[in-house]
Amino acid sequence: MDGGTSGDALENAAGSIFHSMRGDSDRSITRRGFETAIERAGILLNDPRIRETVQALKSRTDLEPISLTEFREILHPANVSLLHRALRGDLIIPDFDRFAHILSQIFEFVRDYRGGDVASYIPQLARVDPELYAMAVCTVDGQRFSVGDDEERYCVQSTCKPINYAIALDQLGAAQVHRHVGREPSGRSFNELTLNGQDLPHNPMINAGAIMCSSLVKPGLPLADRFDYVMSIWRALSGGEKAGFDNSVYLSEKDTADRNFALAYFMREARAFPPGTDLLATLDFYFQCCAITVHAKQMAVVAATFANGGICPLTDKRVFSPATTKNCLSLMYSCGMYDFSGEYAFTVGLPAKSGVSGSLFIVVPGVCGIAIYSPRLDKLGNSVRGVEFSRRLVETFAFHTYANVVAEQRLIDPRRNEMAHSVEPAYLMCAAAARGDVSEIRRLIAKGIDVNCADYDGRTALHLAACENKVETVRFLIAQGVALAPVDRWGNTPLDDALRAGHGAVAALLDTTRDDPDARLTGDDAPCRLATPAAEPIEA
Protein backbone atom coordinates (compact mmCIF):
# COMPACT_ATOMS: atom_id res chain seq x y z
CA MET A 1 0.00 0.00 0.00
CA ASP A 2 1.05 3.57 -0.57
CA GLY A 3 -0.50 7.02 -0.51
CA GLY A 4 1.76 9.16 1.62
CA THR A 5 1.65 6.95 4.74
CA SER A 6 4.12 4.22 5.64
CA GLY A 7 3.21 0.69 4.65
CA ASP A 8 3.33 -0.53 8.28
CA ALA A 9 0.99 2.24 9.42
CA LEU A 10 -1.48 1.39 6.67
CA GLU A 11 -1.31 -2.30 7.50
CA ASN A 12 -1.93 -1.56 11.17
CA ALA A 13 -4.83 0.78 10.41
CA ALA A 14 -6.39 -1.78 8.07
CA GLY A 15 -6.11 -4.41 10.78
CA SER A 16 -7.66 -2.08 13.34
CA ILE A 17 -10.59 -1.27 11.03
CA PHE A 18 -11.11 -4.97 10.28
CA HIS A 19 -11.06 -6.09 13.91
CA SER A 20 -13.44 -3.32 14.98
CA MET A 21 -16.11 -4.77 12.68
CA ARG A 22 -15.83 -8.51 13.35
CA GLY A 23 -17.18 -10.45 16.31
CA ASP A 24 -14.95 -12.12 18.89
CA SER A 25 -15.36 -15.51 17.26
CA ASP A 26 -15.34 -14.32 13.65
CA ARG A 27 -12.34 -14.48 11.37
CA SER A 28 -13.99 -12.46 8.63
CA ILE A 29 -16.27 -9.53 7.96
CA THR A 30 -18.95 -8.97 5.33
CA ARG A 31 -19.77 -6.16 2.96
CA ARG A 32 -23.05 -5.60 4.81
CA GLY A 33 -21.24 -5.46 8.15
CA PHE A 34 -18.76 -2.91 6.81
CA GLU A 35 -21.47 -0.71 5.30
CA THR A 36 -23.59 -0.83 8.45
CA ALA A 37 -20.66 0.08 10.69
CA ILE A 38 -19.58 3.13 8.73
CA GLU A 39 -23.15 4.37 8.21
CA ARG A 40 -23.79 4.18 11.96
CA ALA A 41 -20.72 6.40 12.36
CA GLY A 42 -22.36 8.88 9.96
CA ILE A 43 -20.24 8.21 6.87
CA LEU A 44 -22.58 7.47 3.96
CA LEU A 45 -21.71 5.15 1.11
CA ASN A 46 -21.88 7.99 -1.43
CA ASP A 47 -19.21 9.95 0.45
CA PRO A 48 -16.56 10.90 -2.15
CA ARG A 49 -13.83 10.37 0.44
CA ILE A 50 -14.40 6.59 0.53
CA ARG A 51 -15.42 6.15 -3.10
CA GLU A 52 -12.60 3.76 -4.03
CA THR A 53 -13.18 1.35 -1.15
CA VAL A 54 -16.95 1.29 -1.63
CA GLN A 55 -16.45 0.63 -5.34
CA ALA A 56 -14.08 -2.27 -4.62
CA LEU A 57 -16.57 -3.78 -2.18
CA LYS A 58 -19.26 -3.92 -4.86
CA SER A 59 -17.62 -7.04 -6.24
CA ARG A 60 -18.70 -8.86 -3.05
CA THR A 61 -22.19 -10.02 -2.12
CA ASP A 62 -23.77 -8.72 1.08
CA LEU A 63 -22.88 -11.67 3.32
CA GLU A 64 -19.82 -13.08 1.56
CA PRO A 65 -16.98 -13.57 4.08
CA ILE A 66 -14.00 -11.24 3.62
CA SER A 67 -10.72 -12.16 5.31
CA LEU A 68 -8.21 -9.68 6.70
CA THR A 69 -5.88 -10.33 3.75
CA GLU A 70 -8.71 -9.69 1.29
CA PHE A 71 -9.84 -6.61 3.18
CA ARG A 72 -6.37 -5.10 2.98
CA GLU A 73 -6.56 -5.43 -0.79
CA ILE A 74 -10.03 -3.84 -0.91
CA LEU A 75 -9.21 -0.92 1.39
CA HIS A 76 -7.86 2.02 -0.60
CA PRO A 77 -4.96 3.91 1.03
CA ALA A 78 -6.64 7.29 0.44
CA ASN A 79 -9.68 6.13 2.45
CA VAL A 80 -7.91 4.63 5.44
CA SER A 81 -7.61 7.69 7.66
CA LEU A 82 -11.29 8.65 7.55
CA LEU A 83 -12.54 5.10 8.04
CA HIS A 84 -10.13 4.52 10.92
CA ARG A 85 -11.23 7.71 12.68
CA ALA A 86 -14.92 6.98 12.08
CA LEU A 87 -14.81 3.47 13.51
CA ARG A 88 -12.69 4.56 16.49
CA GLY A 89 -15.24 7.24 17.36
CA ASP A 90 -12.76 10.04 16.67
CA LEU A 91 -15.02 12.25 14.53
CA ILE A 92 -16.67 15.41 15.89
CA ILE A 93 -19.79 13.47 16.98
CA PRO A 94 -18.44 10.20 18.46
CA ASP A 95 -21.84 8.56 18.96
CA PHE A 96 -23.45 9.73 15.74
CA ASP A 97 -26.11 7.02 15.84
CA ARG A 98 -27.51 8.39 19.10
CA PHE A 99 -27.23 11.97 17.85
CA ALA A 100 -29.25 11.09 14.74
CA HIS A 101 -31.84 9.27 16.87
CA ILE A 102 -32.44 12.31 19.07
CA LEU A 103 -32.66 14.60 16.03
CA SER A 104 -35.28 12.23 14.61
CA GLN A 105 -37.28 12.49 17.84
CA ILE A 106 -37.22 16.28 17.68
CA PHE A 107 -38.15 16.17 13.99
CA GLU A 108 -41.17 13.92 14.61
CA PHE A 109 -42.33 15.94 17.61
CA VAL A 110 -42.27 19.16 15.56
CA ARG A 111 -44.22 17.51 12.72
CA ASP A 112 -47.44 18.29 14.61
CA TYR A 113 -46.81 22.05 14.26
CA ARG A 114 -49.13 22.87 11.37
CA GLY A 115 -49.66 26.58 11.87
CA GLY A 116 -48.88 29.18 9.24
CA ASP A 117 -49.40 29.24 5.48
CA VAL A 118 -47.32 28.84 2.34
CA ALA A 119 -46.01 32.02 0.69
CA SER A 120 -48.83 33.47 -1.41
CA TYR A 121 -47.27 36.55 -3.02
CA ILE A 122 -45.27 34.39 -5.46
CA PRO A 123 -47.86 32.29 -7.35
CA GLN A 124 -45.65 29.25 -7.90
CA LEU A 125 -44.74 29.04 -4.20
CA ALA A 126 -48.44 29.25 -3.28
CA ARG A 127 -48.96 25.91 -5.05
CA VAL A 128 -46.40 23.97 -2.99
CA ASP A 129 -47.65 21.10 -0.81
CA PRO A 130 -47.73 22.58 2.72
CA GLU A 131 -47.12 19.16 4.30
CA LEU A 132 -43.65 18.72 2.82
CA TYR A 133 -41.15 18.38 5.64
CA ALA A 134 -37.47 17.41 5.73
CA MET A 135 -34.42 17.69 7.97
CA ALA A 136 -30.78 16.95 7.25
CA VAL A 137 -27.54 17.35 9.16
CA CYS A 138 -23.90 17.29 8.09
CA THR A 139 -21.02 17.64 10.55
CA VAL A 140 -17.68 19.30 9.95
CA ASP A 141 -16.28 15.76 9.56
CA GLY A 142 -18.86 14.93 6.90
CA GLN A 143 -21.10 12.74 9.06
CA ARG A 144 -24.57 12.90 7.54
CA PHE A 145 -28.16 12.01 8.36
CA SER A 146 -31.51 13.02 6.90
CA VAL A 147 -35.18 12.27 7.40
CA GLY A 148 -38.53 13.14 5.83
CA ASP A 149 -38.88 14.52 2.30
CA ASP A 150 -35.13 14.87 2.09
CA GLU A 151 -34.87 14.58 -1.71
CA GLU A 152 -37.64 17.06 -2.48
CA ARG A 153 -36.10 20.00 -4.33
CA TYR A 154 -37.14 23.49 -3.29
CA CYS A 155 -36.15 27.03 -4.19
CA VAL A 156 -33.55 28.55 -1.92
CA GLN A 157 -35.16 32.03 -2.05
CA SER A 158 -33.55 34.20 0.66
CA THR A 159 -31.14 31.47 1.73
CA CYS A 160 -29.13 32.53 -1.33
CA LYS A 161 -28.39 35.85 0.37
CA PRO A 162 -25.50 34.67 2.60
CA ILE A 163 -23.92 32.92 -0.39
CA ASN A 164 -24.02 35.99 -2.66
CA TYR A 165 -22.77 38.16 0.19
CA ALA A 166 -19.88 35.73 0.82
CA ILE A 167 -19.01 35.65 -2.90
CA ALA A 168 -18.86 39.45 -2.96
CA LEU A 169 -16.70 39.51 0.18
CA ASP A 170 -14.24 37.02 -1.24
CA GLN A 171 -13.95 38.95 -4.49
CA LEU A 172 -13.86 42.52 -3.20
CA GLY A 173 -13.10 42.43 0.52
CA ALA A 174 -15.25 43.64 3.39
CA ALA A 175 -14.27 47.32 3.07
CA GLN A 176 -15.38 47.57 -0.56
CA VAL A 177 -18.60 45.59 -0.07
CA HIS A 178 -19.66 47.67 2.91
CA ARG A 179 -19.27 50.88 0.98
CA HIS A 180 -22.53 49.79 -0.63
CA VAL A 181 -24.37 47.82 2.07
CA GLY A 182 -24.60 48.24 5.84
CA ARG A 183 -24.26 45.59 8.54
CA GLU A 184 -26.87 46.50 11.14
CA PRO A 185 -30.28 44.88 11.70
CA SER A 186 -32.97 47.01 10.10
CA GLY A 187 -35.77 46.45 12.61
CA ARG A 188 -38.09 46.53 9.59
CA SER A 189 -39.75 44.02 7.28
CA PHE A 190 -37.36 42.25 4.89
CA ASN A 191 -38.79 44.05 1.85
CA GLU A 192 -39.56 47.46 3.34
CA LEU A 193 -38.73 50.54 1.30
CA THR A 194 -36.09 51.97 3.60
CA LEU A 195 -32.36 52.73 3.76
CA ASN A 196 -30.03 53.48 6.66
CA GLY A 197 -28.61 56.87 7.63
CA GLN A 198 -25.91 56.60 4.94
CA ASP A 199 -28.53 55.90 2.25
CA LEU A 200 -27.45 52.26 2.01
CA PRO A 201 -29.44 49.06 2.51
CA HIS A 202 -29.22 48.05 6.17
CA ASN A 203 -27.60 44.61 5.68
CA PRO A 204 -27.10 41.86 3.08
CA MET A 205 -29.82 39.61 4.56
CA ILE A 206 -32.81 41.76 3.54
CA ASN A 207 -34.01 42.25 -0.02
CA ALA A 208 -32.42 45.65 -0.62
CA GLY A 209 -29.04 44.41 0.66
CA ALA A 210 -29.28 41.19 -1.34
CA ILE A 211 -30.02 43.13 -4.54
CA MET A 212 -27.00 45.30 -3.77
CA CYS A 213 -24.77 42.24 -3.22
CA SER A 214 -26.01 40.81 -6.52
CA SER A 215 -24.71 43.92 -8.25
CA LEU A 216 -21.25 43.21 -6.78
CA VAL A 217 -20.93 39.60 -8.02
CA LYS A 218 -18.81 39.48 -11.20
CA PRO A 219 -20.40 42.67 -12.61
CA GLY A 220 -18.11 42.71 -15.66
CA LEU A 221 -19.34 39.37 -17.02
CA PRO A 222 -22.44 38.64 -19.13
CA LEU A 223 -25.47 37.68 -17.04
CA ALA A 224 -25.32 34.02 -18.08
CA ASP A 225 -21.68 33.74 -17.00
CA ARG A 226 -22.41 35.43 -13.68
CA PHE A 227 -25.15 32.89 -12.99
CA ASP A 228 -22.92 30.00 -14.03
CA TYR A 229 -20.31 31.24 -11.58
CA VAL A 230 -22.80 31.35 -8.71
CA MET A 231 -23.97 27.85 -9.58
CA SER A 232 -20.37 26.64 -9.45
CA ILE A 233 -20.08 28.04 -5.93
CA TRP A 234 -23.25 26.22 -4.85
CA ARG A 235 -21.78 23.02 -6.27
CA ALA A 236 -18.53 23.52 -4.37
CA LEU A 237 -20.40 24.32 -1.15
CA SER A 238 -22.43 21.12 -1.39
CA GLY A 239 -19.56 18.75 -2.07
CA GLY A 240 -19.83 18.47 -5.84
CA GLU A 241 -23.58 17.99 -6.19
CA LYS A 242 -25.20 20.27 -8.75
CA ALA A 243 -27.88 22.73 -7.71
CA GLY A 244 -30.96 23.00 -9.91
CA PHE A 245 -33.04 25.89 -11.23
CA ASP A 246 -36.82 26.41 -11.24
CA ASN A 247 -37.63 28.51 -14.26
CA SER A 248 -41.33 28.81 -13.43
CA VAL A 249 -40.57 30.26 -10.01
CA TYR A 250 -38.05 32.64 -11.58
CA LEU A 251 -40.64 33.90 -14.08
CA SER A 252 -43.35 34.07 -11.43
CA GLU A 253 -41.15 36.03 -9.05
CA LYS A 254 -40.02 38.39 -11.77
CA ASP A 255 -43.64 39.10 -12.79
CA THR A 256 -44.67 39.94 -9.21
CA ALA A 257 -41.55 41.89 -8.16
CA ASP A 258 -42.92 45.43 -7.95
CA ARG A 259 -41.54 45.94 -4.45
CA ASN A 260 -38.05 44.71 -5.45
CA PHE A 261 -38.07 46.98 -8.51
CA ALA A 262 -39.07 49.86 -6.22
CA LEU A 263 -36.22 49.03 -3.82
CA ALA A 264 -33.71 48.98 -6.68
CA TYR A 265 -34.83 52.33 -8.09
CA PHE A 266 -34.90 53.79 -4.58
CA MET A 267 -31.26 52.74 -4.08
CA ARG A 268 -30.28 54.06 -7.51
CA GLU A 269 -31.85 57.42 -6.64
CA ALA A 270 -29.75 57.43 -3.45
CA ARG A 271 -26.59 56.62 -5.51
CA ALA A 272 -25.99 53.48 -3.46
CA PHE A 273 -24.98 51.24 -6.39
CA PRO A 274 -21.45 51.13 -7.79
CA PRO A 275 -21.06 53.35 -10.87
CA GLY A 276 -22.17 51.71 -14.10
CA THR A 277 -24.50 49.17 -12.47
CA ASP A 278 -27.06 47.73 -14.90
CA LEU A 279 -30.16 47.85 -12.72
CA LEU A 280 -32.38 45.52 -14.76
CA ALA A 281 -29.61 42.94 -15.19
CA THR A 282 -28.93 43.07 -11.45
CA LEU A 283 -32.58 42.42 -10.63
CA ASP A 284 -32.76 39.60 -13.17
CA PHE A 285 -29.65 38.05 -11.62
CA TYR A 286 -31.15 38.35 -8.13
CA PHE A 287 -34.39 36.63 -9.20
CA GLN A 288 -32.39 33.83 -10.82
CA CYS A 289 -30.39 33.25 -7.63
CA CYS A 290 -33.59 33.02 -5.58
CA ALA A 291 -34.90 30.33 -7.99
CA ILE A 292 -31.90 28.01 -7.47
CA THR A 293 -33.11 24.65 -6.14
CA VAL A 294 -31.59 22.20 -3.66
CA HIS A 295 -32.83 19.46 -1.37
CA ALA A 296 -32.34 19.33 2.40
CA LYS A 297 -29.39 16.90 2.23
CA GLN A 298 -27.58 19.27 -0.11
CA MET A 299 -28.36 22.35 1.96
CA ALA A 300 -27.04 20.65 5.10
CA VAL A 301 -23.64 20.26 3.42
CA VAL A 302 -23.75 23.96 2.45
CA ALA A 303 -24.43 24.83 6.10
CA ALA A 304 -21.65 22.49 7.24
CA THR A 305 -19.20 24.27 4.94
CA PHE A 306 -19.93 27.48 6.83
CA ALA A 307 -19.62 25.57 10.13
CA ASN A 308 -16.24 24.28 8.94
CA GLY A 309 -14.75 27.73 8.35
CA GLY A 310 -15.46 27.77 4.61
CA ILE A 311 -14.05 24.31 3.80
CA CYS A 312 -16.48 21.73 2.41
CA PRO A 313 -16.37 18.65 4.70
CA LEU A 314 -16.97 16.20 1.84
CA THR A 315 -14.12 17.42 -0.36
CA ASP A 316 -11.76 19.21 2.06
CA LYS A 317 -11.67 22.06 -0.49
CA ARG A 318 -11.85 25.68 0.62
CA VAL A 319 -14.81 27.58 -0.84
CA PHE A 320 -14.74 30.79 1.22
CA SER A 321 -11.90 32.37 3.18
CA PRO A 322 -11.98 32.23 7.00
CA ALA A 323 -12.57 36.00 7.21
CA THR A 324 -15.47 35.83 4.75
CA THR A 325 -17.02 32.93 6.65
CA LYS A 326 -16.71 34.75 9.97
CA ASN A 327 -18.28 37.95 8.61
CA CYS A 328 -21.10 36.07 6.94
CA LEU A 329 -21.92 34.08 10.09
CA SER A 330 -21.89 37.28 12.15
CA LEU A 331 -24.57 38.85 9.96
CA MET A 332 -26.57 35.64 9.79
CA TYR A 333 -26.61 35.65 13.60
CA SER A 334 -27.88 39.21 13.85
CA CYS A 335 -29.96 39.57 10.68
CA GLY A 336 -30.69 36.13 9.19
CA MET A 337 -34.26 35.55 10.33
CA TYR A 338 -36.04 38.65 8.96
CA ASP A 339 -37.68 40.71 11.72
CA PHE A 340 -37.45 37.74 14.08
CA SER A 341 -33.65 37.87 14.11
CA GLY A 342 -33.26 39.35 17.59
CA GLU A 343 -35.64 36.86 19.17
CA TYR A 344 -33.99 33.98 17.33
CA ALA A 345 -30.53 35.10 18.49
CA PHE A 346 -31.86 35.27 22.06
CA THR A 347 -33.69 31.94 22.18
CA VAL A 348 -31.67 29.82 19.73
CA GLY A 349 -28.33 31.64 19.68
CA LEU A 350 -27.04 30.30 16.36
CA PRO A 351 -26.36 31.79 12.91
CA ALA A 352 -29.21 30.89 10.56
CA LYS A 353 -30.93 32.01 7.37
CA SER A 354 -34.51 31.45 6.32
CA GLY A 355 -36.36 31.81 3.03
CA VAL A 356 -40.03 32.19 2.12
CA SER A 357 -40.01 28.83 0.34
CA GLY A 358 -39.84 27.25 3.81
CA SER A 359 -36.08 26.82 3.64
CA LEU A 360 -33.94 27.25 6.75
CA PHE A 361 -30.32 26.43 7.36
CA ILE A 362 -28.65 26.58 10.76
CA VAL A 363 -24.91 26.71 11.44
CA VAL A 364 -23.41 25.30 14.64
CA PRO A 365 -19.85 26.66 14.23
CA GLY A 366 -17.19 24.00 14.49
CA VAL A 367 -19.79 21.22 14.78
CA CYS A 368 -22.38 20.88 12.02
CA GLY A 369 -24.86 22.41 9.63
CA ILE A 370 -28.59 21.61 9.74
CA ALA A 371 -31.18 22.19 7.03
CA ILE A 372 -34.95 22.25 7.54
CA TYR A 373 -37.56 22.43 4.81
CA SER A 374 -41.21 23.05 5.66
CA PRO A 375 -43.25 25.51 3.54
CA ARG A 376 -45.71 26.73 6.21
CA LEU A 377 -44.58 30.24 7.22
CA ASP A 378 -45.34 32.47 10.17
CA LYS A 379 -46.30 36.12 9.77
CA LEU A 380 -42.64 37.17 9.51
CA GLY A 381 -41.84 34.76 6.67
CA ASN A 382 -40.00 32.06 8.66
CA SER A 383 -40.79 28.35 8.54
CA VAL A 384 -43.04 27.52 11.51
CA ARG A 385 -41.58 24.05 11.91
CA GLY A 386 -38.09 25.33 11.25
CA VAL A 387 -38.27 27.82 14.11
CA GLU A 388 -39.76 25.27 16.50
CA PHE A 389 -37.14 22.68 15.55
CA SER A 390 -34.45 25.30 16.25
CA ARG A 391 -35.86 25.98 19.72
CA ARG A 392 -35.99 22.32 20.64
CA LEU A 393 -32.53 21.73 19.21
CA VAL A 394 -30.92 24.11 21.71
CA GLU A 395 -33.16 22.90 24.54
CA THR A 396 -31.69 19.44 23.96
CA PHE A 397 -28.08 20.01 22.87
CA ALA A 398 -25.46 22.42 24.21
CA PHE A 399 -25.40 24.30 20.88
CA HIS A 400 -26.45 27.83 21.88
CA THR A 401 -23.50 30.17 21.38
CA TYR A 402 -23.39 30.88 25.12
CA ALA A 403 -24.37 27.44 26.43
CA ASN A 404 -20.89 26.99 27.91
CA VAL A 405 -21.18 29.94 30.29
CA VAL A 406 -24.12 28.57 32.28
CA ALA A 407 -24.51 25.40 34.34
CA GLU A 408 -26.80 23.38 32.06
CA GLN A 409 -25.98 19.81 33.05
CA ARG A 410 -29.19 18.54 31.43
CA LEU A 411 -28.01 19.58 27.96
CA ILE A 412 -26.28 16.99 25.80
CA ASP A 413 -22.94 17.83 24.25
CA PRO A 414 -22.72 15.33 21.37
CA ARG A 415 -19.07 16.24 20.79
CA ARG A 416 -18.13 14.38 23.95
CA ASN A 417 -18.04 10.64 24.36
CA GLU A 418 -20.96 9.84 26.69
CA MET A 419 -18.93 7.51 28.90
CA ALA A 420 -16.08 10.01 29.23
CA HIS A 421 -18.63 12.76 29.85
CA SER A 422 -20.17 10.80 32.73
CA VAL A 423 -16.80 9.96 34.33
CA GLU A 424 -15.15 13.36 34.00
CA PRO A 425 -17.13 15.23 36.74
CA ALA A 426 -16.19 12.61 39.33
CA TYR A 427 -12.57 12.66 38.19
CA LEU A 428 -12.39 16.46 38.47
CA MET A 429 -14.07 16.51 41.89
CA CYS A 430 -11.81 13.78 43.26
CA ALA A 431 -8.66 15.37 41.83
CA ALA A 432 -9.50 18.73 43.41
CA ALA A 433 -10.17 17.06 46.78
CA ALA A 434 -6.87 15.15 46.65
CA ARG A 435 -5.04 18.46 46.12
CA GLY A 436 -7.02 20.17 48.85
CA ASP A 437 -8.19 22.75 46.31
CA VAL A 438 -11.36 24.09 47.93
CA SER A 439 -11.69 26.89 45.37
CA GLU A 440 -11.82 24.38 42.52
CA ILE A 441 -14.41 22.30 44.40
CA ARG A 442 -16.53 25.45 44.80
CA ARG A 443 -16.28 26.09 41.07
CA LEU A 444 -17.28 22.53 40.20
CA ILE A 445 -20.29 22.72 42.53
CA ALA A 446 -21.29 26.02 40.91
CA LYS A 447 -21.23 24.27 37.52
CA GLY A 448 -23.78 21.78 38.84
CA ILE A 449 -21.49 18.81 39.52
CA ASP A 450 -22.72 16.57 42.35
CA VAL A 451 -20.30 16.67 45.28
CA ASN A 452 -21.20 13.02 45.99
CA CYS A 453 -20.38 11.67 42.52
CA ALA A 454 -17.97 8.73 42.55
CA ASP A 455 -15.40 7.30 40.14
CA TYR A 456 -15.33 3.74 38.77
CA ASP A 457 -14.01 2.46 42.09
CA GLY A 458 -16.79 4.19 44.02
CA ARG A 459 -14.38 6.70 45.54
CA THR A 460 -15.73 10.18 46.20
CA ALA A 461 -14.12 13.54 46.88
CA LEU A 462 -14.41 12.78 50.61
CA HIS A 463 -12.46 9.53 50.19
CA LEU A 464 -9.62 11.37 48.45
CA ALA A 465 -9.53 14.27 50.92
CA ALA A 466 -9.42 11.81 53.83
CA CYS A 467 -6.63 9.75 52.25
CA GLU A 468 -4.52 12.85 51.61
CA ASN A 469 -5.13 14.36 55.07
CA LYS A 470 -6.76 17.51 53.66
CA VAL A 471 -8.45 18.61 56.89
CA GLU A 472 -9.91 21.90 55.61
CA THR A 473 -11.19 20.18 52.49
CA VAL A 474 -12.92 17.52 54.59
CA ARG A 475 -14.45 20.26 56.77
CA PHE A 476 -15.67 22.11 53.65
CA LEU A 477 -17.20 18.98 52.14
CA ILE A 478 -19.01 18.19 55.38
CA ALA A 479 -20.41 21.73 55.37
CA GLN A 480 -21.72 21.11 51.85
CA GLY A 481 -23.82 18.24 53.15
CA VAL A 482 -21.74 15.51 51.53
CA ALA A 483 -22.65 11.88 52.31
CA LEU A 484 -20.29 11.08 55.18
CA ALA A 485 -19.88 7.34 54.78
CA PRO A 486 -19.99 6.31 51.12
CA VAL A 487 -18.51 2.87 50.47
CA ASP A 488 -16.00 2.25 47.70
CA ARG A 489 -15.62 -1.04 45.78
CA TRP A 490 -13.39 -2.44 48.53
CA GLY A 491 -15.95 -1.68 51.26
CA ASN A 492 -14.05 1.28 52.71
CA THR A 493 -15.49 4.59 53.89
CA PRO A 494 -13.53 7.87 54.14
CA LEU A 495 -13.23 7.22 57.89
CA ASP A 496 -11.68 3.81 57.22
CA ASP A 497 -9.13 5.46 54.90
CA ALA A 498 -8.28 8.15 57.45
CA LEU A 499 -7.80 5.61 60.29
CA ARG A 500 -5.67 3.33 58.12
CA ALA A 501 -3.38 6.25 57.19
CA GLY A 502 -3.21 7.57 60.76
CA HIS A 503 -4.81 10.93 59.91
CA GLY A 504 -6.22 11.66 63.36
CA ALA A 505 -7.66 15.12 62.69
CA VAL A 506 -9.60 13.90 59.66
CA ALA A 507 -10.77 10.80 61.51
CA ALA A 508 -12.03 13.01 64.35
CA LEU A 509 -14.15 15.02 61.93
CA LEU A 510 -15.66 11.86 60.43
CA ASP A 511 -15.87 9.72 63.58
CA THR A 512 -18.90 11.64 64.88
CA THR A 513 -21.04 9.67 62.43
CA ARG A 514 -19.80 6.19 63.38
CA ASP A 515 -22.89 5.43 65.47
CA ASP A 516 -25.33 6.99 62.99
CA PRO A 517 -27.16 4.09 61.25
CA ASP A 518 -27.97 6.31 58.26
CA ALA A 519 -24.42 7.49 57.65
CA ARG A 520 -22.95 4.29 56.20
CA LEU A 521 -24.78 3.88 52.91
CA THR A 522 -24.34 0.74 50.84
CA GLY A 523 -25.81 -0.95 47.80
CA ASP A 524 -28.66 0.87 46.09
CA ASP A 525 -28.59 3.63 48.73
CA ALA A 526 -24.97 4.60 47.99
CA PRO A 527 -24.29 7.94 46.28
CA CYS A 528 -24.08 8.01 42.49
CA ARG A 529 -21.13 6.06 41.12
CA LEU A 530 -21.08 8.16 37.97
CA ALA A 531 -22.73 11.39 36.98
CA THR A 532 -26.07 10.50 35.41
CA PRO A 533 -26.19 11.11 31.64
CA ALA A 534 -28.82 13.53 30.39
CA ALA A 535 -32.18 11.87 29.80
CA GLU A 536 -33.62 11.62 26.34
CA PRO A 537 -35.42 14.98 26.09
CA ILE A 538 -38.21 14.03 23.73
CA GLU A 539 -40.08 10.85 22.98
CA ALA A 540 -41.39 10.37 19.48
HELIX and SHEET records of a PDB file:
HELIX    1   1 GLY A    7  MET A   21  1                                  15    
HELIX    2   2 ARG A   31  ARG A   40  1                                  10    
HELIX    3   3 PRO A   48  ILE A   50  5                                   3    
HELIX    4   4 ARG A   51  LEU A   57  1                                   7    
HELIX    5   5 LEU A   68  ILE A   74  1                                   7    
HELIX    6   6 PRO A   77  ASN A   79  5                                   3    
HELIX    7   7 VAL A   80  ARG A   88  1                                   9    
HELIX    8   8 PHE A   96  VAL A  110  1                                  15    
HELIX    9   9 PRO A  123  ALA A  126  1                                   4    
HELIX   10  10 GLN A  157  CYS A  160  5                                   4    
HELIX   11  11 LYS A  161  LEU A  172  1                                  12    
HELIX   12  12 ALA A  174  VAL A  177  1                                   4    
HELIX   13  13 ASN A  207  LEU A  216  1                                  10    
HELIX   14  14 LEU A  223  LEU A  237  1                                  15    
HELIX   15  15 ASN A  247  ASP A  255  1                                   9    
HELIX   16  16 ASP A  258  GLU A  269  1                                  12    
HELIX   17  17 LEU A  279  CYS A  290  1                                  12    
HELIX   18  18 ALA A  296  ALA A  307  1                                  12    
HELIX   19  19 PRO A  322  CYS A  335  1                                  14    
HELIX   20  20 TYR A  338  PHE A  340  5                                   3    
HELIX   21  21 SER A  341  THR A  347  1                                   7    
HELIX   22  22 VAL A  384  THR A  396  1                                  13    
HELIX   23  23 ALA A  403  VAL A  405  5                                   3    
HELIX   24  24 GLU A  418  ARG A  435  1                                  18    
HELIX   25  25 VAL A  438  ALA A  446  1                                   9    
HELIX   26  26 ALA A  461  CYS A  467  1                                   7    
HELIX   27  27 VAL A  471  ALA A  479  1                                   9    
HELIX   28  28 PRO A  494  ALA A  501  1                                   8    
HELIX   29  29 GLY A  504  ASP A  511  1                                   8    
HELIX   30  30 GLY A  523  ASP A  525  5                                   3    
SHEET    1   A 5 ARG A 144  GLY A 148  0                                        
SHEET    2   A 5 ALA A 134  THR A 139 -1                                        
SHEET    3   A 5 CYS A 368  TYR A 373 -1                                        
SHEET    4   A 5 SER A 359  VAL A 364 -1                                        
SHEET    5   A 5 ALA A 352  SER A 354 -1                                        
SHEET    1   B 3 TYR A 154  CYS A 155  0                                        
SHEET    2   B 3 ILE A 292  VAL A 294 -1                                        
SHEET    3   B 3 GLY A 244  PHE A 245 -1                                        
END                                                                             
